[in-house]
Amino acid sequence: MSNFVTAAISVIIGMIVGFFASRYMFKKELKKNPPINEKMIRAMFREMGRKPSEAQINRIMKNITDQYK
């Protein structure tokens, strides 16, 4: 019985540590390689028929990067 309890606790602790480690690595990777960049934002604005200003692009990029903190 004692071995089973020890194994169960070890598995639970491993799952918790694995979750937080993978979450940290995923956030770090998103910060290094964001899913969208300035070129993509400009292209989206052009498709909508608008000419974006640098302030708009910077604001959108800041909003995107703030989400991954």
C-alpha distance (Angstrom), angle and dihedral (degrees) to the residues before:
residue distance angle dihedral
M1 . . .
S2 3.79 . .
N3 3.82 92.8 .
F4 3.79 91.0 52.1
V5 3.81 92.8 51.6
T6 3.80 91.4 47.3
A7 3.81 91.1 49.2
A8 3.81 92.4 47.5
I9 3.80 92.5 49.9
S10 3.81 90.5 46.9
V11 3.80 91.6 52.0
I12 3.81 92.3 49.0
I13 3.81 92.5 48.3
G14 3.81 90.0 46.9
M15 3.78 91.5 52.0
I16 3.81 92.2 50.1
V17 3.82 93.4 47.3
G18 3.82 90.9 45.3
F19 3.79 91.7 51.0
F20 3.79 94.1 52.7
A21 3.82 93.4 42.0
S22 3.81 92.8 51.8
R23 3.80 91.0 44.8
Y24 3.81 90.7 52.4
M25 3.81 92.5 48.1
F26 3.81 92.2 47.3
K27 3.82 92.9 51.3
K28 3.80 90.8 46.6
E29 3.81 91.0 51.7
L30 3.82 92.3 48.1
K31 3.79 90.1 51.3
K32 3.83 91.3 52.1
N33 3.82 95.3 42.2
P34 3.80 111.0 25.3
P35 3.80 115.6 -159.9
I36 3.80 91.4 -124.0
N37 3.80 132.5 35.3
E38 3.80 138.7 -171.4
K39 3.81 93.4 -87.7
M40 3.80 90.8 56.8
I41 3.81 91.9 48.7
R42 3.81 91.3 50.9
A43 3.81 90.2 49.3
M44 3.82 91.5 51.1
F45 3.80 91.0 50.8
R46 3.83 90.7 48.5
E47 3.79 90.7 51.5
M48 3.80 88.5 53.5
G49 3.81 89.2 50.8
R50 3.80 95.9 -111.9
K51 3.79 133.1 122.7
P52 3.80 108.0 -136.8
S53 3.78 122.0 -145.1
E54 3.80 121.1 -134.2
A55 3.80 89.0 -110.9
Q56 3.82 91.0 58.1
I57 3.80 92.1 48.2
N58 3.80 92.1 47.3
R59 3.81 91.3 48.5
I60 3.81 92.2 51.2
M61 3.81 92.3 47.0
K62 3.81 90.7 49.3
N63 3.81 90.9 50.9
I64 3.79 90.9 50.4
T65 3.80 94.9 47.7
D66 3.83 91.9 45.6
Q67 3.79 89.5 59.1
Y68 3.80 91.8 62.5
K69 3.80 96.9 52.3
